[in-house]
Amino acid sequence: MHKLSIAGLCTAGLIALGACGETTPEQALIGAGAGVATAAVLNGSLLAGAVVGGAGNVVYCKENPGKCN
């Protein structure tokens, strides 16, 4: 895969993480979904993508509450 394609997919994944959800479980679920989708496209571990995406979205939303709800 080209470097430009990987950068584009990573950017899309980060944008998807910006759609937080209102509760912590919603934030984790949305982040996990974005992580799984990104891992699937990049042929990575789906479980690792779900864990990293879910945790990343929850942390992002807790640190930036005005940008999430």
C-alpha positions, 0 to 999 in steps of 0.5 A, a space after each residue: 500500500 502506498 504511503 499516501 493511502 496509509 496516511 489517508 486511512 489514518 487521517 480518516 480513522 482519527 476523524 472518526 474518533 472525533 465522533 465521540 458519543 455522549 456516554 463512556 460506553 458509547 465513546 468506547 463503542 464508536 472508537 472500537 468500531 473506528 479501530 476495527 475498520 482501520 485495522 481491517 483496511 490495513 490488514 492489522 489485528 482487529 482486536 488490537 484495533 478495537 482496544 486502541 480505538 476504544 481507549 483512544 476515543 474515551 481518553 480523547 473525549 474525557 480530555 476534550 469534552 467540548 469537542 465531543 458532545 
